[in-house]
Amino acid sequence: MTARALVLSAALLAVARPPEAQQSAVTEFTAAGVRVIFKPVPANEVIAVRLYLRGGSANLTPQRAGIERFVGELARHGTERYSQDAFAALAARTGTVIGAAAGHDFTVFTLRAVRDYWNDAWDLFTQAALHPTFPDDQLALVRDQLLNGLRQRPDAPDAQLDHLADSVFYAGHSYALEPEGTEAAIGALTRDDLLQWHRERFTKENLVLVVVGNVERADIEARVAAAFGTLPERGGAARRPGPYSARPADVMVVPRQLPTNYVQGMFVAPGRADGDYAAVRVGINILSDRLFEEVRTKRNLSYAVGAGLIGNRVNAGFLYVTAVEPDTTLKVMRHEVERLAAEPISPNRLAETVNEFLTAYQMGQEANMDQAATLGVYELVGGGWRRAGSYPDRVRAVTSADVQRVARRYLRNMRFVVIGDSSKVDRRLFTSF
């Protein structure tokens, strides 16, 4: 599955709303100066925790690209209380899963714990997030792993396509600074760099803690006070990304001898906090279904085709396809984009799309970690966690006229990247979107 296809399939899971009865149980409070969003779920014995560090790419420089990813990957490889081996052994024995991911808008540290081992799991998590030591031998190991991943990116056309499409679209914007890192930056970062960055950025004002699971609020308050109480109140303030400066349609072609051509076009899209988001989300789902039907099912022009939204605060949408004949395929895709803007959606088709969409949302909330991700993402980039609860209502309120309106407004000025046979790319066609 392609990287963008993974985004497309995960989009429903990342922002789904919990059932109304459960959503009403969500509370927000401050513990030892740290903002906490808490949802009790007594139905199972799993506790999901997500610690968000605000900022993302807007806090980076070219010399620090990837530094928070480096911190997150290395955090489990040695802390003030645990060596790397001791940490791994206790996590395995208790079924504790700890991870980290860096993105354009925030970095997140995650914990999935079993209630029976909650004490051990919380200790491992807070040690990794708040007290990493970045031992030199483990730093060298993780650095090599990160560098190897970056060097191998061109070997996978989809990974290279995602990287280039983002780079072209966000050129000149803070999102152009890559949270995944660059070879130059990752290769030059030192242990002192990581320690200083962690010390400056991990302040109470920059953190949001989301907890979903079978645990009591008083327990969380006590644990947060003990673990986070000594952190500085302020410092290393999280910057917000600036607005996106719209550009005309364009196409970049990367010649490569491949069995097929990899194509991605990106366009400006509203973020979750925007009033147009629900309509665009519904419209993109309809468009993606139509592309599959027209490009793959009816014409057999591609095995992989679709449309989706990225999910950033300063958001973008995309069209994606792999095709032996990209020009022929793009003509069909352009027709479907124009059709979405020009033709009203029948009431039955619209209702079917909305029902399928919301059903997938609810199914995507079966795991505590998914519910925690929903609350966290909406809190950080969606206008506040409470908007997660009202989002399905906004989707249900979308009309055919709304879909046409947002299609005309957003599905334009696309910036394409093509990896493959340059002789099969008609620039006038690609810049006609």
C-alpha positions as CSV (number, residue, x, y, z in Angstrom):
1,M,0.0,0.0,0.0
2,T,1.3,3.5,-0.9
3,A,2.2,6.0,1.7
4,R,-0.6,8.3,0.6
5,A,-3.0,5.3,0.5
6,L,-2.1,4.6,4.1
7,V,-2.9,8.2,4.9
8,L,-6.2,7.9,3.1
9,S,-7.2,4.7,4.9
10,A,-6.1,6.0,8.2
11,A,-7.9,9.3,7.9
12,L,-11.1,7.9,9.0
13,L,-9.5,6.4,12.1
14,A,-7.5,9.4,13.0
15,V,-10.4,11.8,13.6
16,A,-13.4,9.6,14.4
17,R,-15.8,10.6,17.1
18,P,-16.5,8.2,20.0
19,P,-20.1,7.3,20.6
20,E,-22.1,10.2,22.2
21,A,-22.5,8.4,25.5
22,Q,-18.8,8.0,25.8
23,Q,-17.9,11.4,24.5
24,S,-19.9,13.0,27.3
25,A,-17.5,11.5,29.9
26,V,-14.5,13.4,28.6
27,T,-13.1,15.9,31.0
28,E,-10.3,18.5,31.0
29,F,-8.3,19.6,33.9
30,T,-4.8,20.9,34.9
31,A,-2.5,18.8,37.0
32,A,0.7,20.4,38.3
33,G,0.4,22.9,35.5
34,V,0.0,20.3,32.7
35,R,-3.1,20.3,30.6
36,V,-4.8,16.9,30.8
37,I,-7.7,15.5,28.7
38,F,-9.2,12.4,30.3
39,K,-11.7,9.9,29.2
40,P,-12.5,6.9,31.5
41,V,-13.3,3.7,29.7
42,P,-14.1,0.9,32.3
43,A,-15.1,-1.6,29.6
44,N,-11.5,-3.0,29.1
45,E,-8.2,-3.2,30.9
46,V,-6.2,-1.1,28.5
47,I,-4.9,2.4,29.3
48,A,-3.8,4.6,26.3
49,V,-1.7,7.7,26.9
50,R,-0.5,10.3,24.4
51,L,1.8,13.1,25.4
52,Y,1.8,15.9,22.8
53,L,4.7,18.3,22.4
54,R,3.4,21.4,20.6
55,G,5.3,23.0,17.8
56,G,6.4,20.7,15.0
57,S,8.1,22.0,11.9
58,A,7.6,25.7,12.9
59,N,10.1,25.1,15.7
60,L,12.7,23.6,13.5
61,T,15.6,25.0,11.5
62,P,17.4,23.3,8.7
63,Q,20.1,22.3,11.1
64,R,17.5,20.8,13.5
65,A,15.3,19.0,11.0
66,G,14.4,15.7,12.5
67,I,15.6,16.5,16.0
68,E,12.4,15.6,17.8
69,R,12.1,12.4,15.8
70,F,15.7,11.6,16.9
71,V,14.7,12.3,20.5
72,G,11.6,10.2,20.3
73,E,13.4,7.2,18.7
74,L,16.3,7.4,21.2
75,A,14.2,7.9,24.3
76,R,13.6,4.2,24.9
77,H,17.3,3.4,24.6
78,G,18.3,4.5,28.1
79,T,16.9,6.7,30.9
80,E,17.9,7.9,34.3
81,R,16.4,4.8,35.9
82,Y,16.7,2.2,33.1
83,S,19.4,1.0,30.8
84,Q,18.3,0.1,27.3
85,D,18.2,-3.6,28.1
86,A,16.4,-3.1,31.4
87,F,13.9,-0.9,29.8
88,A,13.2,-3.4,27.0
89,A,13.0,-6.3,29.4
90,L,10.4,-4.6,31.7
91,A,8.3,-3.4,28.7
92,A,8.2,-7.0,27.3
93,R,7.4,-8.5,30.7
94,T,4.5,-6.1,31.3
95,G,3.1,-5.9,27.8
96,T,3.9,-2.2,27.7
97,V,4.2,-0.5,24.3
98,I,5.9,2.9,24.1
99,G,6.4,4.8,20.9
100,A,6.9,8.3,19.4
101,A,6.2,10.1,16.2
102,A,7.1,13.6,14.9
103,G,4.9,15.5,12.6
104,H,4.5,19.0,11.1
105,D,2.3,20.2,13.9
106,F,3.5,18.3,17.0
107,T,5.5,15.4,18.3
108,V,3.7,12.7,20.3
109,F,4.9,10.1,22.8
110,T,2.5,7.2,23.2
111,L,1.9,4.5,25.8
112,R,-0.3,1.5,25.7
113,A,-0.5,-0.2,29.0
114,V,-2.3,-3.1,30.7
115,R,-4.1,-2.1,34.0
116,D,-2.4,-4.9,36.0
117,Y,1.0,-3.4,35.2
118,W,0.0,0.3,35.2
119,N,2.6,1.3,37.7
120,D,5.5,-0.2,35.7
121,A,4.1,1.1,32.4
122,W,3.7,4.7,33.7
123,D,7.2,4.6,35.1
124,L,8.7,3.4,31.8
125,F,6.7,6.0,29.9
126,T,7.6,9.0,32.0
127,Q,11.2,7.9,32.1
128,A,11.4,7.8,28.3
129,A,9.5,11.0,27.7
130,L,11.0,13.1,30.5
131,H,14.3,11.6,31.6
132,P,16.1,10.1,28.6
133,T,19.9,10.1,28.8
134,F,20.8,9.5,25.2
135,P,23.8,7.2,25.8
136,D,26.5,7.6,23.2
137,D,26.5,4.0,22.0
138,Q,22.7,3.9,21.5
139,L,22.8,7.4,19.9
140,A,25.2,6.1,17.3
141,L,22.9,3.0,16.7
142,V,19.7,5.0,16.3
143,R,21.5,7.7,14.1
144,D,22.5,4.9,11.7
145,Q,19.0,3.5,11.6
146,L,17.5,7.0,10.8
147,L,20.2,7.7,8.2
148,N,19.7,4.4,6.5
149,G,15.9,5.0,6.3
150,L,16.5,8.4,4.7
151,R,19.0,7.0,2.2
152,Q,16.6,4.2,1.2
153,R,13.7,6.5,0.5
154,P,14.6,6.9,-3.2
155,D,14.5,3.1,-3.5
156,A,10.7,3.1,-2.9
157,P,9.0,5.2,-5.5
158,D,5.9,5.9,-3.3
159,A,8.1,7.1,-0.4
160,Q,10.1,9.3,-2.8
161,L,6.8,10.6,-4.3
162,D,5.4,11.6,-0.9
163,H,8.6,13.3,0.0
164,L,8.9,15.3,-3.2
165,A,5.2,16.2,-3.3
166,D,5.3,17.7,0.2
167,S,8.6,19.5,-0.6
168,V,7.2,21.0,-3.8
169,F,3.9,22.0,-2.3
170,Y,5.2,23.4,1.0
171,A,8.3,25.1,-0.5
172,G,8.9,28.3,1.4
173,H,6.5,27.3,4.2
174,S,7.6,26.1,7.7
175,Y,6.3,22.7,6.7
176,A,9.2,22.5,4.3
177,L,11.4,21.7,7.3
178,E,11.1,18.0,7.6
179,P,10.1,16.4,10.9
180,E,11.5,13.1,9.6
181,G,14.9,14.8,9.2
182,T,17.5,15.1,6.6
183,E,20.8,13.3,6.2
184,A,22.8,16.4,6.9
185,A,20.9,17.4,10.0
186,I,20.6,13.9,11.5
187,G,24.3,13.2,10.8
188,A,25.4,16.4,12.6
189,L,23.2,16.3,15.7
190,T,25.1,15.6,18.9
191,R,24.1,14.3,22.3
192,D,24.4,17.8,23.7
193,D,22.1,19.0,21.0
194,L,19.4,16.5,21.9
195,L,19.8,17.2,25.7
196,Q,19.5,20.9,25.2
197,W,16.5,20.6,22.9
198,H,14.7,18.3,25.3
199,R,15.5,20.6,28.2
200,E,14.3,23.7,26.4
201,R,11.1,22.3,24.8
202,F,9.8,20.1,27.5
203,T,8.0,22.8,29.5
204,K,4.5,22.6,30.9
205,E,3.0,25.1,28.6
206,N,4.1,23.0,25.6
207,L,2.6,19.7,26.7
208,V,-0.9,18.2,26.5
209,L,-1.5,14.8,28.0
210,V,-4.4,12.6,26.8
211,V,-5.4,9.6,28.8
212,V,-8.1,7.1,27.8
213,G,-8.8,3.9,29.8
214,N,-9.7,2.1,33.0
215,V,-8.1,4.5,35.5
216,E,-9.4,7.1,37.9
217,R,-8.9,10.9,37.6
218,A,-7.4,11.1,41.1
219,D,-4.8,8.6,40.1
220,I,-3.8,10.6,37.0
221,E,-3.6,13.8,38.9
222,A,-1.3,12.2,41.5
223,R,0.9,10.6,38.8
224,V,1.2,13.8,36.7
225,A,2.1,15.8,39.8
226,A,4.9,13.4,40.7
227,A,6.3,13.0,37.2
228,F,5.8,16.5,35.7
229,G,5.8,18.7,38.7
230,T,9.4,19.8,38.5
231,L,9.3,20.7,34.8
232,P,9.7,24.4,34.0
233,E,6.4,26.3,33.6
234,R,7.4,28.1,30.5
235,G,10.1,28.2,27.8
236,G,10.8,27.0,24.3
237,A,7.4,28.3,23.2
238,A,5.7,26.4,20.4
239,R,5.5,28.4,17.3
240,R,2.5,28.1,15.0
241,P,2.8,27.6,11.2
242,G,2.2,30.6,9.0
243,P,-0.4,30.8,6.3
244,Y,0.1,29.1,3.0
245,S,0.8,31.3,0.0
246,A,-1.2,29.9,-2.9
247,R,0.8,29.2,-6.1
248,P,-0.3,28.4,-9.7
249,A,-0.6,24.9,-11.0
250,D,2.7,23.2,-11.8
251,V,4.3,19.8,-12.4
252,M,7.8,18.5,-11.6
253,V,8.9,15.4,-13.4
254,V,11.6,13.1,-12.0
255,P,12.8,10.8,-14.8
256,R,13.2,7.1,-13.8
257,Q,13.0,3.8,-15.6
258,L,10.1,2.1,-13.9
259,P,7.3,-0.3,-14.9
260,T,4.7,2.4,-14.2
261,N,4.6,6.2,-13.5
262,Y,3.9,7.5,-10.0
263,V,1.8,10.6,-9.9
264,Q,0.6,12.9,-7.1
265,G,-1.0,16.3,-7.2
266,M,-1.5,18.4,-4.1
267,F,-4.0,21.2,-3.5
268,V,-4.9,23.7,-0.7
269,A,-7.5,22.2,1.6
270,P,-9.2,23.4,4.8
271,G,-8.0,22.0,8.2
272,R,-10.2,20.4,10.8
273,A,-11.0,23.7,12.5
274,D,-12.3,25.2,9.2
275,G,-16.0,25.4,8.5
276,D,-15.5,23.9,5.1
277,Y,-13.7,20.8,6.3
278,A,-16.7,18.5,6.6
279,A,-17.9,19.3,3.1
280,V,-14.4,18.8,1.6
281,R,-14.1,15.5,3.5
282,V,-17.4,14.3,2.0
283,G,-16.5,15.6,-1.4
284,I,-13.1,13.9,-1.4
285,N,-14.7,10.6,-0.4
286,I,-17.1,10.8,-3.3
287,L,-14.3,11.8,-5.7
288,S,-12.1,9.0,-4.5
289,D,-14.9,6.4,-5.1
290,R,-15.5,7.8,-8.6
291,L,-11.8,7.7,-9.5
292,F,-11.7,4.1,-8.4
293,E,-14.7,3.3,-10.5
294,E,-13.7,5.2,-13.6
295,V,-10.0,4.7,-13.7
296,R,-9.6,1.3,-12.3
297,T,-12.9,-0.6,-12.7
298,K,-14.2,0.7,-16.0
299,R,-11.0,1.5,-17.9
300,N,-8.3,-0.6,-16.2
301,L,-5.9,2.3,-16.4
302,S,-4.5,1.8,-12.9
303,Y,-4.5,-0.6,-10.0
304,A,-3.9,2.2,-7.4
305,V,-5.9,5.5,-7.6
306,G,-7.5,7.8,-5.0
307,A,-7.9,11.1,-3.3
308,G,-7.5,12.2,0.3
309,L,-6.6,14.8,2.8
310,I,-3.3,15.0,4.7
311,G,-4.5,16.3,8.1
312,N,-2.1,19.2,8.8
313,R,-3.2,22.4,10.5
314,V,-2.2,24.2,7.3
315,N,-3.8,21.4,5.2
316,A,-3.6,19.9,1.8
317,G,-5.4,17.4,-0.2
318,F,-4.1,15.1,-2.9
319,L,-4.8,13.0,-6.0
320,Y,-2.7,9.9,-6.5
321,V,-2.4,7.3,-9.2
322,T,0.1,4.9,-10.7
323,A,-0.3,4.5,-14.4
324,V,1.5,3.3,-17.5
325,E,-0.2,6.0,-19.5
326,P,-0.3,9.0,-17.2
327,D,-1.7,11.5,-19.7
328,T,-4.7,9.2,-20.6
329,T,-5.3,8.6,-16.9
330,L,-5.1,12.2,-15.9
331,K,-7.7,13.2,-18.5
332,V,-10.2,10.8,-16.8
333,M,-9.2,12.2,-13.4
334,R,-9.6,15.8,-14.5
335,H,-13.1,15.0,-15.8
336,E,-14.1,13.6,-12.4
337,V,-12.8,16.6,-10.6
338,E,-14.8,18.9,-13.0
339,R,-17.8,16.7,-12.6
340,L,-17.8,17.0,-8.9
341,A,-17.9,20.8,-9.2
342,A,-20.5,20.9,-11.9
343,E,-23.0,18.2,-11.2
344,P,-25.2,18.0,-8.1
345,I,-24.9,14.8,-6.0
346,S,-28.1,12.8,-5.8
347,P,-29.6,12.7,-2.3
348,N,-29.2,8.9,-2.2
349,R,-25.6,9.0,-3.2
350,L,-24.8,11.8,-0.7
351,A,-26.6,9.9,2.1
352,E,-24.8,6.7,1.3
353,T,-21.4,8.4,1.4
354,V,-22.2,10.1,4.7
355,N,-23.5,6.8,6.3
356,E,-20.4,4.8,5.1
357,F,-18.1,7.6,6.3
358,L,-19.6,7.8,9.8
359,T,-19.8,4.0,10.2
360,A,-16.1,3.8,9.4
361,Y,-15.5,6.6,12.0
362,Q,-17.3,4.7,14.7
363,M,-15.5,1.4,13.9
364,G,-12.3,3.3,14.1
365,Q,-12.9,4.2,17.7
366,E,-12.9,0.7,19.1
367,A,-9.4,0.9,20.5
368,N,-8.6,3.3,23.4
369,M,-5.6,4.6,21.5
370,D,-7.7,5.6,18.6
371,Q,-10.0,7.6,20.9
372,A,-7.0,9.2,22.5
373,A,-5.6,10.1,19.1
374,T,-9.0,11.7,18.1
375,L,-9.0,13.9,21.2
376,G,-5.4,14.9,20.9
377,V,-5.5,15.7,17.2
378,Y,-8.6,17.9,17.6
379,E,-7.1,19.6,20.6
380,L,-3.9,20.4,18.8
381,V,-5.1,21.3,15.3
382,G,-8.9,20.9,15.2
383,G,-10.1,23.8,17.2
384,G,-10.3,21.9,20.5
385,W,-11.2,18.4,21.7
386,R,-14.9,19.2,22.1
387,R,-15.2,19.7,18.3
388,A,-14.5,16.0,17.9
389,G,-17.9,15.3,19.4
390,S,-19.8,17.6,17.0
391,Y,-18.0,16.6,13.9
392,P,-20.4,13.9,12.8
393,D,-23.2,16.4,13.0
394,R,-21.3,18.7,10.7
395,V,-20.8,15.8,8.2
396,R,-24.5,15.0,8.3
397,A,-25.3,18.6,7.5
398,V,-23.3,18.7,4.3
399,T,-25.4,19.3,1.2
400,S,-24.9,18.7,-2.5
401,A,-24.5,22.4,-3.0
402,D,-21.8,22.4,-0.3
403,V,-19.8,19.7,-2.1
404,Q,-20.0,21.6,-5.4
405,R,-19.0,24.8,-3.8
406,V,-15.9,23.4,-2.0
407,A,-14.9,21.5,-5.1
408,R,-14.8,24.7,-7.1
409,R,-12.9,26.5,-4.4
410,Y,-10.3,23.9,-3.5
411,L,-9.8,21.4,-6.3
412,R,-7.6,23.7,-8.3
413,N,-4.1,25.0,-8.8
414,M,-2.7,21.5,-8.2
415,R,1.0,21.0,-8.0
416,F,2.0,17.6,-9.4
417,V,5.0,15.4,-9.1
418,V,5.6,12.6,-11.5
419,I,8.2,9.9,-11.1
420,G,8.7,7.9,-14.3
421,D,8.8,8.4,-18.1
422,S,9.1,12.1,-18.8
423,S,8.1,11.6,-22.5
424,K,4.6,10.6,-21.3
425,V,4.0,13.8,-19.4
426,D,2.0,16.6,-21.1
427,R,2.7,19.7,-18.9
428,R,-0.3,21.5,-20.3
429,L,-2.6,18.7,-19.1
430,F,-1.0,18.5,-15.7
431,T,-1.2,22.3,-15.2
432,S,-4.9,22.4,-16.3
433,F,-6.2,21.3,-13.0
